[in-house]
Amino acid sequence: MNAVDPSIFKAYDVRGLYGDQIDEALAYRIGRGFARVLGELEGKDPADLQVGLGRDMRLTAPALSARYREGLLDEGASVTDIGEVGTEMLYFAVGWRELDGGLMCTASHNPKPYTGAKCVRRGAIALSGDAGIGELREMVLTGDPGPPAEVRGDLREEDVAADFRQAAKRFIDPSRVRPIKVVLDGGNGMAGPMVGPILDELPIDQVQTYWTPDGNFPDHEPNPLLPENRQFVVDKLLAEGAELGIAWDGDADRCFFIDDAGRFVDGDFLTALLAESILAKEPSAAILYDVRASRAVRDTVERAGGTAHENRVGHAFFKTRMRDEGAAFGGEVSGHYYFRDFYCADSGTLPALLILELLSVKGRRMSELLAPYHERYFISGEINSTVADPQARMEEIVAAYPEGRVGRLDGVSVDFDDWHFNVRPSNTEPLLRLNLESLVSPADMAEKRDALLELIRR
């Protein structure tokens, strides 16, 4: 590998092709750079930092993780290495051990050739393009980090699995979970060893598929957001007569649901159901939802006695505001769900447990819980369009809808009484992302969606 490709530094992580864009030598430099950036963010000398380190099941992860570790240690930071884990277990370790930050060697849901790193500061708050990622990029692009610190950091290895599971189980009452037949798709990622032992303690009938970690991903890519990667779960659920399907991404910090009719559960509606579950245990709690979300979230929260707050999209924005306002839960339509009492970390374990408990307590199937949403809220899903000048196009969109109520919390949101939309620019590409909802009918949603897309793409 020659010159560093700056495009590997994304909005919330570092990610690229192994060998071509990221290799062991670069991992070492990233480790050194991360220690320096973290020290600046936390107001500490790198020698005073305590940093967590984890890795997923990718074939390249052991070698790369070792080089991240060496870079951190050579910068003087002390490292707690928790081994092969799901990403949220690294977040948990950072919060539980009150570490200054952490680095997870993972490429999340990307295909086999990819690798990367998710970096967080104290409190498991992700480094982002607004704070940390840009500084890390500049440090790495500068080149050789120079000689190591005079005093090398200390290394400790720790197994946090048992403590993680104990913390996760506190979110539900296991005795309330009834026998439910569930198809589980681990995508050959980290879900099996992470959440599997917890599910084994519940009286559910498990149909485990692709449950063993395998960085070759012999069955399908670990990205359930792509319909082709979750079709297997749908088919298996229908064939088995199961009540629920749950699929996780590669590093298992997100899970996705299929209802008993074989229908994918949109993140908007899952956020509403999780909010309902949280509010049943903590009435009047504050709940965050992102600007793209269906009004179903706000309506559900307010009906349950909670307070709903619209928020910018992105890990750092959710985690920071949850801490600032004490919000109990936050949900993004992309499948990231954050929990105050879990160090405000996003989790792929807690939603699975909470939904199993909710279905049991309600004594109903997922399709029954979702029916009121499908009957009232008609959403477009996120639609991307390539646009040469996204900012200018957004202003044209605002001008085209002068009677709407305009918000600029994240991109542009335009609200009417019976429909609304949000248009956001991508952080890394010349794209506009449209999310639209009608409260009238599917046909009305499609008509308004198509009119907006014509304006966006002209």
C-alpha positions in Angstrom: 0.0 0.0 0.0 1.4 3.4 -0.9 -0.2 6.8 -0.1 -3.1 6.9 2.3 -6.5 7.2 0.7 -8.3 10.0 2.6 -11.7 8.6 1.7 -11.3 5.9 4.3 -12.2 8.5 7.0 -16.0 8.4 7.0 -18.5 10.4 8.9 -18.3 8.2 12.0 -15.5 5.6 11.5 -12.6 4.5 9.4 -13.4 2.0 6.7 -11.8 0.6 3.5 -10.6 -2.4 1.6 -8.0 -4.5 3.4 -4.6 -4.3 1.6 -5.6 -1.6 -0.9 -6.7 1.1 1.6 -6.0 -0.2 5.1 -3.2 -2.6 6.1 -1.2 -3.4 9.3 1.2 -0.5 8.8 -1.7 2.0 8.5 -3.5 0.4 11.5 -0.4 1.2 13.6 -0.5 4.8 12.5 -4.2 5.0 13.2 -3.6 3.6 16.7 -0.9 6.3 17.3 -3.1 9.0 15.9 -6.2 7.9 17.8 -4.3 8.2 21.1 -3.2 11.7 20.3 -6.7 12.8 19.2 -8.3 11.2 22.3 -5.8 12.9 24.5 -6.8 16.3 23.0 -10.5 15.5 23.3 -10.2 14.4 26.9 -7.7 17.0 27.9 -5.1 14.4 28.9 -1.6 13.4 27.9 -1.7 10.1 26.0 0.3 8.5 28.7 -2.6 9.1 31.1 -5.2 7.5 28.8 -7.1 4.2 29.4 -8.3 2.8 26.1 -10.5 -0.2 25.4 -9.8 -2.4 22.3 -12.0 -5.0 20.6 -12.2 -6.8 17.3 -14.9 -8.7 15.3 -14.7 -12.0 13.5 -13.2 -10.8 10.2 -10.2 -12.8 9.0 -8.0 -9.8 9.1 -9.1 -8.6 12.5 -6.5 -10.3 14.7 -3.5 -8.9 12.8 -5.0 -5.4 12.4 -6.2 -5.3 16.0 -2.6 -6.2 17.2 -1.3 -3.2 15.2 -3.9 -0.8 16.6 -2.9 -2.0 20.0 0.8 -1.5 19.3 0.1 2.0 18.1 -1.8 2.9 21.2 0.8 1.4 23.5 3.7 3.1 21.7 2.0 6.4 22.2 1.9 5.7 25.9 -1.7 4.9 26.3 -2.7 1.9 28.5 -5.0 -0.6 26.7 -7.6 -3.0 28.0 -8.0 -5.6 25.2 -11.3 -7.4 25.4 -10.7 -9.7 22.4 -13.3 -10.9 19.8 -16.6 -9.2 20.7 -19.7 -7.4 19.3 -19.2 -3.7 18.9 -21.6 -2.8 21.7 -19.5 -4.9 24.1 -16.6 -2.5 23.4 -19.0 0.4 24.1 -20.1 -1.3 27.3 -16.5 -1.8 28.4 -15.7 1.8 27.8 -18.7 2.9 29.9 -18.5 0.2 32.6 -14.8 0.6 33.2 -15.0 4.4 32.8 -12.3 4.3 30.1 -11.2 7.4 28.2 -12.2 5.8 24.9 -12.1 2.7 22.8 -11.3 1.3 19.4 -13.3 -1.5 17.7 -11.6 -3.2 14.8 -14.6 -3.8 12.5 -16.1 -3.0 9.1 -19.6 -3.4 10.5 -22.0 -4.7 7.8 -19.6 -4.4 4.9 -18.6 -7.4 2.7 -15.6 -9.6 3.4 -12.8 -7.5 1.7 -13.4 -4.5 4.0 -11.9 -3.6 7.4 -12.0 -0.5 9.6 -12.2 1.0 13.0 -14.9 2.5 15.1 -13.4 5.0 17.6 -15.2 6.4 20.6 -14.2 8.8 23.4 -15.3 8.6 27.1 -18.9 7.7 27.5 -18.8 5.7 24.2 -19.4 8.8 22.2 -18.3 8.2 18.6 -15.7 10.3 17.0 -17.3 12.0 14.0 -16.6 14.4 11.2 -17.6 17.2 13.6 -15.2 16.1 16.4 -12.3 13.7 16.0 -12.4 12.0 12.7 -11.0 15.1 10.8 -8.2 15.4 13.3 -7.4 11.7 13.1 -7.3 12.0 9.3 -4.9 14.9 9.3 -2.6 13.1 11.8 -2.5 9.9 9.7 -2.1 11.7 6.4 0.9 13.6 7.9 2.9 10.4 7.7 5.3 8.7 10.1 4.2 9.4 13.7 7.7 9.6 14.9 9.5 7.6 17.6 7.4 5.9 20.3 6.8 7.5 23.7 9.6 7.0 26.2 7.3 5.0 28.5 5.1 2.4 26.8 1.5 2.0 28.0 0.3 -1.0 30.0 -1.6 -3.8 28.5 -4.4 -5.7 30.2 -6.6 -8.4 28.7 -10.1 -8.8 30.1 -13.2 -10.9 29.3 -16.3 -8.6 29.8 -18.9 -11.1 28.4 -20.5 -12.1 31.7 -20.8 -8.6 33.0 -22.2 -7.4 29.6 -24.9 -10.1 29.7 -25.8 -9.2 33.3 -26.2 -5.6 32.3 -28.3 -6.5 29.3 -30.6 -8.8 31.2 -31.6 -6.0 33.6 -33.6 -4.4 30.8 -36.3 -7.0 30.9 -38.0 -9.4 33.3 -37.1 -12.8 31.8 -40.0 -14.5 33.7 -42.5 -12.5 31.5 -41.2 -13.9 28.2 -43.5 -16.5 26.8 -42.5 -19.4 24.4 -42.1 -17.8 21.0 -40.7 -19.5 17.9 -38.1 -17.2 16.5 -35.8 -17.4 13.4 -32.4 -16.0 14.3 -29.9 -14.9 11.6 -26.5 -14.0 12.9 -25.1 -13.5 9.4 -21.9 -15.3 10.5 -21.2 -12.3 12.6 -20.9 -11.6 16.3 -24.5 -12.0 17.3 -24.3 -15.7 18.1 -21.6 -15.5 20.9 -22.8 -12.0 22.0 -26.6 -12.3 22.4 -26.9 -16.1 22.0 -26.2 -17.0 25.7 -28.9 -14.5 26.8 -31.5 -15.9 24.5 -30.6 -19.5 25.6 -31.9 -18.5 29.1 -35.3 -17.5 27.7 -38.2 -20.0 26.9 -38.1 -19.2 23.2 -38.0 -21.8 20.4 -34.9 -20.8 18.5 -34.3 -21.5 14.8 -30.6 -20.5 14.6 -29.1 -19.8 11.2 -25.6 -18.6 10.3 -25.1 -18.3 14.1 -21.3 -19.1 14.1 -18.9 -16.3 13.4 -17.1 -16.8 10.1 -15.2 -13.9 8.4 -15.6 -15.7 5.1 -19.3 -14.9 5.2 -20.1 -18.1 3.3 -23.9 -17.6 3.4 -24.6 -13.9 2.8 -23.2 -10.5 3.5 -23.8 -9.3 7.0 -26.1 -6.4 6.0 -29.8 -7.1 6.7 -30.8 -3.7 5.4 -30.4 -5.1 1.8 -33.5 -7.2 0.9 -31.4 -9.9 -0.7 -29.6 -10.5 2.5 -32.8 -11.0 4.6 -34.9 -13.0 2.1 -33.6 -16.2 3.7 -35.0 -15.1 7.0 -38.4 -14.4 5.5 -38.5 -17.7 3.7 -37.3 -19.6 6.8 -39.8 -17.8 9.0 -42.7 -18.7 6.7 -41.6 -22.3 6.3 -41.2 -22.8 10.0 -44.4 -21.0 11.0 -42.3 -18.8 13.3 -43.7 -15.7 15.0 -40.7 -13.5 14.5 -37.4 -13.2 12.6 -34.4 -11.3 14.0 -31.3 -10.6 11.9 -28.1 -8.9 13.0 -25.4 -7.1 11.0 -21.8 -8.2 11.1 -20.6 -6.5 14.3 -24.1 -7.0 15.9 -24.7 -3.5 17.1 -27.9 -3.4 15.0 -30.7 -5.9 14.7 -33.6 -6.0 12.3 -37.0 -7.7 12.6 -39.3 -9.6 10.3 -42.9 -10.0 11.5 -45.0 -13.2 11.5 -46.3 -12.4 8.0 -42.8 -12.2 6.6 -42.8 -8.4 6.4 -39.7 -6.3 7.2 -40.3 -4.0 10.2 -39.3 -0.4 9.3 -37.0 1.3 11.7 -39.5 4.1 12.3 -42.1 1.6 13.6 -39.6 -0.4 15.6 -38.5 2.8 17.3 -42.2 3.5 18.2 -42.6 0.0 19.7 -39.3 0.2 21.7 -40.4 3.6 23.0 -43.7 2.1 24.1 -41.8 -0.6 25.9 -39.5 1.9 27.6 -42.3 4.2 28.6 -44.2 1.3 30.2 -41.3 1.0 32.7 -40.5 4.7 32.9 -43.6 6.8 32.4 -42.9 10.4 31.3 -39.4 9.6 30.0 -37.9 11.6 27.2 -37.4 9.8 23.9 -35.3 11.0 20.9 -36.1 10.2 17.3 -34.4 11.3 14.1 -35.6 13.9 11.6 -36.4 11.2 9.0 -38.8 9.3 11.2 -42.5 8.7 10.8 -44.9 10.7 12.9 -45.8 7.3 14.4 -42.9 7.8 16.8 -44.0 11.1 18.2 -47.6 10.1 18.3 -46.8 6.9 20.2 -44.5 8.6 22.7 -47.0 11.3 23.5 -49.9 8.8 23.7 -47.8 6.8 26.2 -47.2 9.9 28.3 -43.6 10.5 27.2 -41.9 13.5 25.7 -40.7 13.2 22.1 -37.7 15.2 20.9 -36.6 15.3 17.2 -32.9 15.0 16.8 -30.1 15.2 14.2 -29.1 11.9 12.5 -25.9 10.3 13.8 -24.3 8.5 16.8 -22.6 11.4 18.3 -25.6 13.7 18.2 -27.9 11.1 19.8 -25.5 10.0 22.5 -24.5 13.6 23.4 -28.1 14.9 23.6 -29.3 11.8 25.6 -26.7 12.7 28.2 -27.5 16.3 28.2 -31.3 15.8 28.6 -31.4 12.4 30.4 -33.4 10.8 27.6 -34.1 7.2 28.3 -34.1 6.0 24.7 -33.2 7.2 21.2 -34.0 5.5 17.9 -32.8 6.1 14.3 -34.6 4.7 11.3 -31.4 3.1 10.2 -31.6 0.6 13.0 -29.4 2.3 15.7 -31.1 2.2 19.0 -29.6 3.9 22.1 -30.3 3.3 25.7 -29.5 5.8 28.6 -29.0 3.0 31.1 -26.6 1.2 28.8 -24.1 4.1 28.7 -26.2 5.7 25.9 -24.7 3.1 23.6 -26.4 1.7 20.5 -27.3 -2.0 20.9 -28.3 -4.9 18.9 -29.0 -7.0 22.0 -31.5 -4.8 23.9 -34.0 -4.3 21.1 -34.2 -8.1 20.6 -34.8 -8.7 24.3 -37.3 -5.8 24.7 -39.4 -6.9 21.6 -39.5 -10.5 22.9 -40.8 -9.2 26.2 -43.3 -6.7 24.6 -44.8 -9.5 22.4 -45.1 -11.6 25.5 -46.7 -9.0 27.7 -49.1 -7.8 25.0 -50.0 -11.4 24.1 -50.0 -10.4 20.4 -48.0 -11.1 17.3 -45.8 -8.5 15.7 -48.1 -8.0 12.7 -50.9 -7.2 15.1 -48.8 -4.6 16.9 -47.8 -3.0 13.6 -51.2 -3.0 12.0 -52.3 0.4 13.4 -49.0 1.9 12.0 -49.4 0.4 8.5 -53.0 1.6 8.4 -52.2 5.2 9.2 -48.6 6.0 8.3 -47.4 5.6 4.8 -43.6 6.0 4.5 -41.4 6.2 1.4 -38.2 4.8 3.0 -34.9 6.6 2.3 -34.3 7.4 -1.4 -30.9 8.6 -2.6 -30.4 10.9 -5.6 -27.1 12.1 -7.1 -27.1 15.9 -7.1 -24.3 18.2 -8.2 -25.0 21.0 -5.7 -27.1 19.5 -2.8 -27.3 22.8 -0.8 -28.6 24.8 -3.7 -31.2 22.1 -4.6 -32.5 22.0 -1.0 -33.2 25.8 -1.2 -35.0 25.2 -4.5 -37.1 22.6 -2.7 -38.0 25.0 0.1 -39.0 27.6 -2.4 -41.3 25.1 -4.1 -43.3 24.4 -0.9 -43.9 27.9 0.5 -46.9 26.9 2.6 -45.0 24.2 4.5 -43.5 24.6 8.0 -39.7 24.5 7.4 -37.1 23.1 9.8 -33.4 23.0 9.4 -32.3 20.8 12.3 -30.7 18.4 9.8 -30.9 19.2 6.1 -34.4 20.6 5.4 -37.7 19.3 6.8 -41.0 20.6 5.4 -44.2 19.8 7.4 -47.9 19.9 6.4 -50.8 18.7 8.5 -51.2 15.4 6.6 -47.7 14.8 5.1 -44.1 15.8 5.6 -40.6 15.1 4.3 -36.9 15.6 5.1 -34.1 16.0 2.6 -30.6 15.7 3.9 -27.2 15.8 2.1 -24.8 12.9 2.5 -21.7 13.6 4.6 -19.4 11.9 2.1 -21.1 11.9 -1.4 -22.9 14.3 -3.7 -26.2 12.8 -2.7 -29.5 14.0 -1.4 -31.5 11.6 0.8 -35.3 11.9 0.8 -37.7 10.5 3.4 -41.4 11.3 3.0 -44.6 10.3 4.7 -48.2 10.7 4.0 -51.0 10.3 6.5 -53.6 10.0 3.7 -52.9 6.9 1.6 -50.2 4.9 -0.1 -51.2 6.5 -3.4 -50.9 10.0 -1.9 -47.4 9.1 -0.6 -46.3 7.9 -4.0 -47.7 10.9 -5.8 -45.9 13.3 -3.5 -42.7 11.3 -3.5 -42.5 11.2 -7.2 -43.1 14.9 -7.5 -40.3 15.6 -5.1 -37.9 13.2 -6.8 -38.7 15.0 -10.1 -37.7 18.3 -8.5 -34.6 16.8 -6.9 -33.3 15.0 -10.0 -34.1 17.5 -12.7 
